[in-house]
Amino acid sequence: MFRALTRRELLRWGALGAGAVALAACAPKEQAPAPKEEAPEAQPAAEEAKPAAEGAIVLRFMTRQGDAGIHMREFGNRYAEESEGRIKVEFEEAPWDETPKILETQLVSGTMVDATWGDTAWWPNMARRGAYLVIEEYVAEAGMNLDDWYNVEWFRKWTDGQLSGLGGAAGFHPGITFYNREWVLEAWGKEPTDDWTFEDYTECIIACAKLKGDGYFGGNADIGGGHGMDGWLGPFNGGLLSQDGTESIFAEPEAQEGIKWIIDMLAQKALPTREDLVDDLMTLFLNGRLATYTSNPGASQGMAAGSAEQGIDMGVVLSPKGPSAFADPPQRGFCPYANTFGCYAKTKYPREAFGLIARVTSIECMKWLCLTTGKQPGALLSTWYEPEVVDKFPWFPKCADVMRTITDSFSMPANTRYNEWRDVGNNEIPALVYGDVEYNDANVQAINDHLQEVLDLPAP
């Protein structure tokens, strides 16, 4: 039997992390009484590094604050211990949204940390300004096979074709669909497969919504700006941004086919509206009101743990194929990402700093991260096939198979003004989709023009 979930439970499962796409609701609805909350399970603490020997190299390492950076500190300490006193790692924790501001201030003042993590959305702006060390030499010395690393060419794009970072947590969006097996079978009469199409998906979510009536929904879609919306329009051979990041393509017919599909699904009550989303989509699924949830591999821990707790028989398939899957080469409409680790271009200890980021992106670290916290592995794709990882998340190998074939790139303006470009989409696209403004060619073109205005600005 379903019961309403508490925020603490979602945090315990990792359900409010990278995989959970939270949408703001306009009108809250009355919720069922919450059950007694359980104390969250304690995360294993990173061991303290042994005292450094006199004269040891000290590396400053900026990590994500709290549990999101637990593996960075754990393996940073291991790296120091393995040096037998030659290296000491000092950690500077920072919250996700403050990190780029801190790094930019450090870059300008010449006090940047020796090593840092970076988010896909703001890495390019720092990289193009020369913040990060070119590591091709050290990669070659280490004998790394870059063919096994995800999204390498995209990272090289921002540093004149030279690699200046190693990928951390990786994935693609929209990438996989979680579904309530019992509900889907009863409503649609069959289960989805990895080869299902958008026509199948449409038929499935309409049937699921009709089976249970008002307040219950078949599926979801991203509605807004940034890489999420761009990825959702991908299966229609559309998007928000050209592959080179210079041209707004929102007004193109392919993108508008995707927008019209979302509007139609909202009209048929197959998708939740703003008013329905008091909680995020993952919570809606786990509370038994959403039949399918299409997201990315980062949602796996919350979905798997929450479904087990709620008694939901959950299935997982690749997200549905649209026309882009049948293009040459096929794209599946995915918007790839891989967070990145890099070294300061002016670090006094380039080889040691590289050794640190190599350690925190290694198979051992990424496997530990996945098994300990449930977070998806990194850009070193071999990790996704590790037996213990597969035992925990059986769908990860097929995710890695897809990532090896993706040809499109993360949605990044060529001028690196990602946040401004995303914010225009977030402010204007939902109004068109939800009917706050009339859907017509003039309003579509106006949004396209406003997105283009950001793309035409000089790099910051």
C-alpha positions, -999 to 999 in steps of 0.1 A, spaced: 0 0 0 13 35 -9 19 61 18 31 97 14 68 101 16 86 125 39 114 148 28 138 130 52 131 97 36 139 112 2 171 126 15 181 93 30 176 75 -3 194 102 -23 162 111 -40 167 148 -39 200 147 -57 210 152 -93 185 128 -106 154 144 -91 140 172 -113 120 194 -90 94 217 -105 78 246 -86 40 243 -80 17 272 -80 -11 260 -58 -3 235 -29 -27 207 -23 -36 190 9 -13 160 16 -20 128 35 -6 128 71 31 120 71 42 88 88 67 88 116 101 99 103 130 76 105 165 88 113 187 89 82 214 63 79 248 76 87 273 80 58 308 65 63 332 93 72 363 99 52 393 88 72 417 115 85 449 117 66 480 109 85 501 139 95 523 151 67 560 149 69 579 181 73 584 197 39 555 178 23 537 191 -7 504 206 3 476 204 -23 444 225 -18 414 207 -31 379 223 -35 352 197 -30 314 197 -29 300 204 5 286 176 26 277 141 13 279 152 -23 316 155 -19 322 125 4 341 105 -23 363 135 -31 375 137 5 377 100 10 399 94 -20 418 127 -15 428 113 19 437 80 4 459 97 -22 477 115 6 482 83 26 495 65 -4 522 91 -8 536 80 26 538 116 38 551 132 7 517 149 -1 491 164 22 456 173 8 437 202 24 400 203 16 380 234 10 343 225 9 318 247 -10 281 244 -19 273 237 -56 259 272 -64 288 291 -47 317 271 -62 319 290 -95 319 324 -77 346 312 -53 368 298 -81 364 330 -102 375 351 -73 405 329 -67 414 329 -103 414 367 -105 435 370 -73 459 343 -83 450 321 -53 430 293 -70 431 259 -54 454 233 -69 425 209 -78 388 213 -80 356 197 -93 334 215 -118 298 214 -131 291 209 -168 271 242 -169 299 265 -157 331 246 -164 335 260 -200 336 297 -188 365 290 -165 382 267 -190 382 291 -219 398 317 -196 428 295 -189 419 285 -154 427 248 -158 460 230 -165 463 212 -199 468 176 -188 475 158 -221 511 151 -211 501 136 -177 473 115 -192 498 100 -217 523 93 -189 496 75 -169 487 54 -199 450 64 -197 429 51 -226 407 81 -234 385 60 -256 371 47 -223 362 82 -211 329 99 -218 325 133 -234 363 140 -238 360 160 -270 334 183 -255 359 192 -227 386 198 -252 364 222 -271 369 249 -244 407 248 -242 418 249 -279 415 212 -284 436 203 -254 422 183 -225 421 202 -192 399 179 -171 387 144 -162 351 136 -160 333 129 -127 296 119 -124 283 112 -159 250 106 -176 225 117 -203 191 133 -201 165 122 -208 181 88 -206 160 62 -188 124 56 -180 114 41 -146 79 26 -147 54 10 -123 51 -24 -138 17 -34 -123 1 -1 -134 16 -1 -169 6 -37 -176 -30 -32 -164 -34 0 -184 -13 -7 -216 -13 -45 -216 24 -48 -221 58 -35 -208 80 -10 -226 113 -22 -241 146 -4 -248 135 0 -284 101 16 -277 92 47 -297 76 80 -288 44 67 -303 46 38 -279 53 62 -250 24 84 -259 0 55 -261 13 41 -228 10 73 -207 -25 82 -220 -37 47 -211 -21 49 -176 -37 82 -169 -71 72 -181 -71 40 -160 -69 58 -127 -85 92 -135 -80 127 -122 -49 132 -101 -30 103 -116 -6 107 -145 11 86 -171 44 104 -177 64 136 -175 83 161 -197 108 189 -190 92 223 -194 115 253 -192 150 263 -204 185 249 -203 198 214 -212 167 196 -197 143 212 -222 168 209 -250 172 172 -243 134 166 -243 130 182 -277 159 161 -290 138 130 -298 118 151 -322 150 161 -340 146 195 -323 161 215 -295 168 249 -281 203 254 -293 224 244 -323 253 220 -318 279 247 -321 261 268 -295 256 299 -317 220 297 -330 186 295 -312 165 267 -329 134 269 -307 112 283 -335 122 255 -359 94 230 -369 111 201 -352 113 218 -318 77 230 -321 66 194 -328 79 186 -293 63 216 -277 29 208 -294 33 172 -281 37 185 -245 7 208 -248 -14 180 -262 -4 156 -234 -12 182 -208 -46 187 -224 -52 149 -222 -41 150 -185 -14 124 -193 13 148 -178 11 166 -144 6 204 -146 23 230 -124 -7 228 -100 -2 191 -97 34 193 -88 33 201 -51 62 177 -48 88 167 -74 82 141 -100 101 114 -82 79 118 -51 48 117 -74 60 83 -87 68 69 -53 35 80 -39 17 61 -67 4 90 -88 28 88 -117 31 56 -139 64 64 -156 92 88 -148 118 96 -175 150 111 -161 187 102 -160 209 76 -143 214 99 -114 178 92 -102 185 55 -99 192 54 -61 162 73 -51 139 54 -74 152 20 -65 152 25 -28 119 44 -27 102 18 -49 113 -10 -27 101 9 4 68 16 -12 62 -19 -25 63 -7 -62 74 -33 -87 96 -10 -108 110 -16 -143 137 4 -161 142 9 -198 160 34 -220 139 65 -228 117 63 -259 131 68 -293 119 97 -315 129 106 -351 164 114 -340 171 78 -332 166 69 -368 189 97 -381 224 89 -394 242 87 -370 214 81 -345 212 105 -316 183 93 -294 179 130 -285 201 127 -255 217 157 -239 250 143 -224 268 157 -193 298 147 -172 310 168 -143 347 174 -143 378 176 -122 407 199 -131 439 214 -118 448 251 -115 469 261 -146 495 278 -123 497 252 -96 532 247 -83 527 210 -83 511 200 -117 521 163 -116 509 158 -80 477 178 -87 470 156 -117 476 125 -96 449 138 -72 422 143 -98 431 109 -114 426 93 -80 392 108 -74 380 98 -109 394 63 -109 373 31 -112 380 24 -75 367 58 -64 337 58 -87 328 23 -78 330 32 -41 308 62 -47 282 41 -64 281 13 -39 284 36 -8 259 64 -18 241 51 -48 253 79 -71 259 70 -107 296 63 -116 318 87 -135 330 93 -170 354 64 -170 328 41 -185 344 8 -175 330 15 -140 295 11 -153 302 -26 -161 318 -35 -128 300 -66 -114 291 -51 -80 278 -19 -98 257 -40 -121 244 -61 -92 231 -28 -76 218 -12 -108 214 -38 -136 204 -11 -161 238 7 -159 256 -13 -186 230 -3 -212 234 33 -201 271 31 -207 265 14 -240 244 45 -251 270 69 -237 296 53 -259 275 62 -290 262 97 -283 271 122 -310 254 154 -298 269 176 -271 258 193 -239 236 224 -245 262 251 -239 261 286 -256 294 292 -275 298 324 -254 294 302 -222 265 323 -209 246 292 -199 227 306 -169 214 337 -187 203 315 -217 187 290 -194 169 317 -174 152 331 -205 139 297 -213 127 291 -177 109 325 -177 92 323 -211 87 287 -223 64 275 -195 40 304 -201 36 293 -237 32 256 -229 7 261 -200 -14 286 -220 -5 318 -200 2 333 -234 -14 322 -267 4 296 -287 11 312 -320 39 318 -344 46 353 -332 50 343 -295 72 313 -305 94 336 -326 96 361 -297 110 334 -274 134 323 -300 146 359 -305 151 364 -268 172 332 -265 192 344 -295 199 378 -279 218 360 -251 237 339 -277 248 371 -295 264 386 -264 302 386 -261 317 360 -238 319 373 -202 
